[in-house]
Amino acid sequence: MPPPLGGPVPETTSMAQLTAPALLAARVLLSFMFILSGIQKITGYAGTVGYMEAMGVPGVLLPLAILTEVVGGIAVLVGWQTRIAAFLLAGFSVVAGYLFHYAAIGGQDAMADMMQQIMFFKNLAIAGGFLALVGVGAGAWSLDARSGRELATA
């Protein structure tokens, strides 16, 4: 018999065994794009500043973006202070999506451009993945779990 509407879904043993590897995979997949993007911003610093300024974003914010992407990405990858890092990267994703795929391209006109619409909603989806990590934590295979900040079964 299914649980009442809105009630907890009982976990089977096989489902519980997937939690730690699934959360590790989520952390790896979410973090790599930010770590690589941050490194690319370092190696192409001048070009990135030019792009940011062309989109109406002050280039002086680039070091903060790099720090957020690289340090936040590594923190999520290894599962250290995961809820905080994931929350910050979720916010970063929403703000970047707005600035580079919505507002800077022309607001409503940007939504008429299918590629910009896809990129904007991609950023929102990434933010959703990070918010899921905020909700459940890093999982058992993380530095947070080893330090006692997370339940080892999460």
Disulfide bonds with the S-S distance in Angstrom:
none
